[in-house]
Amino acid sequence: MGLEIRKARPEEMDEFKRIVKAALMMTPQDDLTADMTLCGFIDGKMATSYAAWDMEIKVNRGTIPMAGITDVGTLPVYRRLGSLRQVTSRHFEMLHEEGRQPLSSLYASRAAIYRRYGYSPVVYNCSYSVEPRYIQFAAGKEPKGTIREAGAADQPVLAKLYADFIKPRTGYLVRTDEMWKRRLNPPAREHVENFCIIYEEAGKPQGYAQYSANLIQEGRHRWSQNITISGLVWNTPAAFRALWEFFSRMDVIIEVNCHQAPVDDPLFNLLLEPRQLNKTVRDGLLARIVDIQQALDKRGYDAEGTLTCKITDDLAPWNEKTWQLEASPAGSTVKPTRKAPQLEMPLSTLTLLFFGQLSATEAWRMGRLDAANPDCLKTWDQV
């Protein structure tokens, strides 16, 4: 069976959507177009769906262009034939040739599938499921501001709050106007209502929360609700506390759920009964460096240093060489070198260092990289 890799044609998008539904039990977004796809065809029939959004992500105070992979699936009758690997490899080649997006990312149904293609978990999320009565703070000052409902006209306010929140952080997507419109106008679901609130002090917005209320029938004549927080942004400690305390005062609520809190979220260290959060941690965004030279050049650095590393990458041979990085807070230069490498590692480990998920010392202790002289690890950690 021969495999053809190409973009879907407009008249083939119904088949694209059918494959996505068959593989993932979900429907692609309406604004996904044929020119965003890259599909695998076996004997003229679409076997594998694959698409990419143009995105940007925050990394160490900088913003880097990135391909956001979505709607990846293969019909069951064509699985285990290697079509997804070939489509993925071809897409990496295209990204390298175009030179626009040195990173690729996705949310995976199973992380193990995409680790085979060099992806690593670069963002982890905390999940909470807490009864409102347990949202009681052990310390800190009472917020002095007020909370109001947000409307469509508040999109610029929300966007500014979010931009300020993610500015010093890594792993957050930069949201376009279209992304904001989708967030503020989610698809209608039965027995689900969507809300957004803003916390203000002296008329100045300092944080917001987006959430949905889901109606639950507990018995013939008893109805309750669950709350799911889909976004909580705070730019002051008071905003963080006020937004969470808002949910503690809601009636007929059985449980407040939040599934995308960052791992450094302070709530666990602030509540009287933190175990009642039922906190769990799981992998979130997976990412991969597609073009080392471009990616390292676009990243910000915290200190000066000269780093050399030898990389293995079986899906992107242009990355398989020894690289030298001259880094400083003012800028950087990246180039291949014949110098002996300080470190040797697979591309997946470099991606973790790039996003700050691991330090070089931590990766070395785990056996994820080899060091010619461990003394160099301190410089890597600082940079």
C-alpha positions in Angstrom: 0.0 0.0 0.0 1.4 3.4 -1.0 1.1 6.4 1.2 0.5 9.9 -0.2 1.0 12.9 2.1 -0.7 16.1 1.2 -3.2 18.7 2.3 -6.9 17.8 2.2 -8.9 19.5 -0.6 -12.0 21.5 0.4 -14.2 18.8 -0.9 -12.5 16.3 1.3 -13.1 18.0 4.6 -16.2 16.0 5.3 -14.1 12.9 5.2 -11.5 14.6 7.4 -14.1 15.3 10.0 -15.4 11.8 9.8 -12.0 10.4 10.6 -11.5 12.8 13.5 -14.9 11.7 14.9 -14.1 8.0 14.4 -10.6 8.3 16.1 -11.2 10.9 18.8 -15.0 11.0 19.3 -15.0 14.8 18.7 -15.7 17.2 15.9 -13.1 19.7 14.5 -13.7 23.4 15.0 -15.8 25.0 12.3 -13.0 27.5 11.4 -10.4 24.7 10.7 -9.8 24.9 6.9 -8.3 22.5 4.3 -5.1 24.5 4.0 -4.3 23.8 7.7 -4.3 20.1 7.2 -1.7 17.5 6.2 -3.2 14.0 5.7 -2.1 10.5 4.8 -3.8 8.8 1.9 -3.5 5.0 1.4 -4.5 3.8 -2.1 -6.3 7.1 -2.7 -8.3 7.0 0.5 -7.8 9.4 3.5 -6.4 7.3 6.3 -4.8 9.8 8.7 -6.1 13.2 9.7 -3.7 15.9 10.9 -3.9 19.7 11.2 -2.0 22.6 12.7 -2.9 26.1 14.0 -0.5 29.0 13.9 0.2 29.9 17.5 2.6 31.7 19.8 3.8 30.5 23.3 5.5 32.3 26.1 9.0 31.0 27.0 11.2 32.7 29.6 9.6 36.1 29.1 9.8 35.8 25.3 7.2 34.9 22.7 8.0 32.1 20.2 5.9 31.0 17.1 4.6 27.5 17.3 2.6 25.0 15.4 -0.4 23.8 17.4 -1.2 20.3 16.3 -4.8 19.2 16.4 -7.3 16.6 15.1 -4.8 13.8 14.7 -6.3 10.4 14.0 -6.1 7.3 11.9 -9.0 5.1 10.9 -8.8 1.7 12.7 -8.4 -0.2 9.5 -5.2 1.7 8.7 -3.5 1.7 12.1 -0.1 0.1 12.8 1.0 0.9 9.2 3.2 3.9 10.1 1.2 6.5 8.4 1.1 9.0 11.3 4.8 8.8 11.8 5.4 9.6 8.1 2.8 12.5 8.2 4.5 13.9 11.4 7.9 13.6 9.9 6.8 15.4 6.7 5.3 18.2 8.7 8.5 18.7 10.7 10.3 18.9 7.3 7.9 21.6 6.2 8.2 23.6 9.4 12.0 23.5 9.0 11.9 24.5 5.4 9.5 27.4 6.0 11.5 28.6 9.0 8.6 30.3 10.8 7.7 28.0 13.6 10.6 26.3 15.5 8.3 24.6 18.0 5.4 22.2 17.7 2.9 21.3 20.4 -0.3 19.4 21.2 -2.6 18.0 23.8 -2.3 14.2 23.7 -4.9 11.6 24.3 -2.0 9.4 25.3 1.4 10.9 25.9 3.2 7.7 25.0 2.0 8.0 21.4 3.8 11.3 20.9 6.9 10.6 22.9 7.8 8.4 19.9 8.0 11.6 17.8 10.1 13.5 20.3 7.4 15.3 22.2 7.8 15.9 26.0 5.3 17.2 28.6 6.3 20.8 29.1 3.3 21.9 31.1 1.7 20.1 34.0 -1.7 21.0 35.4 -3.2 20.6 38.9 -6.8 19.5 39.3 -9.0 20.4 42.2 -12.4 19.0 43.3 -13.5 20.8 46.4 -16.7 21.4 48.3 -17.4 25.2 48.6 -17.5 25.0 52.4 -13.8 24.0 52.4 -12.7 27.1 50.4 -11.5 28.9 53.6 -8.2 30.7 53.8 -5.8 30.2 56.7 -3.9 33.5 56.3 -3.7 36.7 54.4 -5.7 39.9 54.2 -9.3 40.2 53.3 -9.8 41.5 49.7 -11.1 45.1 49.6 -12.4 45.1 46.1 -15.6 44.0 44.3 -16.6 41.4 41.8 -18.8 42.1 38.8 -20.0 40.1 35.8 -18.1 40.4 32.6 -19.8 40.9 29.2 -18.8 40.8 25.6 -17.5 44.4 25.8 -15.0 43.3 28.4 -12.9 41.2 26.0 -10.1 43.9 25.9 -10.1 44.0 29.7 -9.8 40.2 30.0 -7.1 40.1 27.3 -5.0 42.7 29.1 -5.3 40.9 32.4 -4.3 37.6 30.7 -1.4 39.2 28.9 0.0 40.7 32.1 -0.5 37.4 33.9 1.5 35.3 31.4 4.2 37.9 30.7 6.7 36.4 33.2 5.5 32.8 32.8 6.4 29.9 30.5 4.1 27.5 28.7 1.1 29.8 28.2 -0.4 30.4 24.8 -0.7 33.9 23.4 -4.4 34.4 22.7 -5.5 36.0 19.5 -8.9 37.9 19.1 -10.3 34.7 17.5 -9.2 32.6 20.4 -10.9 35.1 22.8 -14.1 35.0 20.8 -14.1 31.2 21.1 -13.5 31.3 24.8 -16.2 33.8 25.5 -18.7 32.1 23.2 -18.3 28.4 23.8 -20.7 25.9 22.1 -24.1 25.6 23.8 -24.5 22.4 26.0 -27.7 21.2 27.6 -28.0 22.1 31.3 -24.7 24.1 31.2 -24.4 27.9 31.6 -21.2 29.9 31.1 -20.1 32.9 33.2 -17.2 35.2 33.6 -16.4 37.5 36.5 -13.9 40.3 37.1 -12.3 41.4 40.4 -11.7 45.2 40.7 -10.2 47.5 43.3 -11.0 51.2 43.0 -12.3 50.5 39.5 -9.1 48.8 38.4 -9.4 45.2 37.1 -7.0 42.8 38.8 -8.2 39.4 37.9 -10.9 37.3 36.4 -12.5 33.8 36.4 -14.3 32.0 33.7 -16.5 29.1 34.8 -19.5 27.0 33.9 -22.4 25.7 36.0 -23.7 22.3 35.3 -27.2 21.3 36.5 -27.3 17.9 38.3 -30.5 16.0 39.2 -29.9 14.2 42.5 -33.4 12.9 42.9 -36.9 13.3 41.7 -37.3 16.7 43.2 -33.8 17.7 44.0 -31.4 19.6 41.7 -27.9 20.8 42.4 -25.0 22.2 40.4 -21.3 21.6 39.8 -18.9 24.4 39.0 -16.0 24.0 36.6 -13.5 26.8 36.4 -12.0 27.0 32.9 -9.7 30.0 33.5 -8.6 31.9 36.6 -6.1 34.8 36.3 -4.9 36.9 39.2 -2.4 39.8 39.1 -2.5 40.5 42.8 -2.8 38.2 45.9 -6.1 39.9 46.7 -7.6 39.0 43.3 -6.6 35.4 43.8 -8.3 35.2 47.2 -11.4 37.1 46.2 -12.1 35.0 43.1 -11.8 31.7 45.0 -13.9 33.0 47.9 -16.6 33.9 45.4 -17.1 30.2 44.7 -17.3 29.5 48.5 -20.4 31.6 48.7 -22.4 30.0 45.9 -25.6 28.1 47.0 -26.7 24.7 45.7 -23.2 23.9 44.6 -22.0 20.4 45.4 -18.4 20.7 44.0 -16.1 23.3 42.5 -13.7 21.8 39.9 -10.6 23.3 38.4 -8.6 21.2 36.0 -5.9 23.6 34.6 -4.3 25.3 37.6 -0.5 25.7 37.2 1.8 23.6 39.3 2.9 26.7 41.2 -0.7 27.6 42.1 -0.8 28.9 45.7 -4.2 27.6 46.7 -2.8 24.4 48.4 -0.6 26.5 50.6 -3.4 29.0 51.6 -6.4 26.9 52.6 -7.3 25.8 56.1 -7.9 22.2 54.9 -5.7 21.8 51.7 -6.3 18.0 51.5 -10.0 18.8 50.8 -8.9 20.1 47.4 -8.3 16.5 46.4 -5.4 17.8 44.4 -4.0 15.7 41.5 -1.3 16.5 38.9 -1.2 15.4 35.3 0.6 16.2 32.1 -0.9 19.0 30.0 0.7 20.5 27.0 3.3 18.4 25.1 5.9 20.2 22.9 8.9 19.5 20.8 11.7 21.6 19.3 11.5 21.2 15.6 14.4 23.5 14.7 17.1 23.8 17.4 18.9 26.8 15.8 15.8 28.9 15.5 14.3 27.9 18.8 17.4 28.6 20.9 18.0 31.9 19.1 14.4 33.1 19.9 14.5 32.1 23.6 15.4 34.6 26.4 18.2 33.8 28.8 18.9 34.7 32.4 22.7 34.7 32.5 25.8 34.7 30.3 27.4 31.5 29.3 28.8 29.4 26.4 27.1 26.0 26.2 27.7 23.1 23.8 25.6 20.0 23.4 25.3 17.0 21.1 21.7 16.1 20.1 20.1 13.0 18.8 16.8 13.3 16.9 15.6 10.5 14.6 12.7 12.5 13.1 14.6 15.8 12.4 18.1 15.0 11.1 19.0 18.7 10.7 19.0 18.8 14.5 21.5 15.9 14.9 24.8 17.7 15.5 26.8 19.4 18.1 25.5 23.0 18.9 27.1 25.9 20.5 25.0 28.5 22.3 26.5 31.9 23.3 23.8 33.2 25.6 23.2 36.4 27.6 20.2 38.4 28.7 21.0 40.8 25.9 20.8 38.1 23.1 22.2 34.9 21.8 24.0 33.2 18.9 23.5 29.6 18.0 25.6 27.6 15.5 26.9 24.1 14.8 30.4 23.5 16.2 33.2 20.9 16.1 34.0 21.5 19.7 33.6 18.6 22.2 30.1 18.8 23.7 29.7 19.5 27.4 26.4 17.5 27.3 24.9 14.8 25.1 21.1 14.3 25.1 18.1 13.3 23.0 16.0 16.1 21.6 13.2 15.3 24.1 15.5 16.2 27.0 16.6 19.5 25.4 12.9 20.4 25.0 12.5 20.0 28.8 15.5 22.2 29.5 14.3 24.7 27.0 10.9 25.1 28.7 12.4 25.0 32.2 10.6 21.8 33.1 13.9 20.4 34.3 17.2 21.9 35.0 20.3 20.3 33.5 21.4 19.1 36.9 18.0 17.4 37.5 18.1 15.8 34.0 21.6 14.5 34.6 20.6 13.0 38.0 17.7 11.3 36.3 20.0 9.9 33.5 18.3 11.9 30.8 21.6 13.4 29.6 25.4 12.6 29.8 27.9 15.2 31.0 31.6 15.1 30.0 32.3 17.1 33.2 29.4 17.6 35.7 31.0 20.9 36.7 29.4 22.5 33.6 25.9 21.7 34.9 25.9 24.8 37.1 26.4 27.1 34.1 23.6 25.3 32.2 21.2 25.8 35.2 22.0 29.5 35.4 21.6 30.2 31.7 
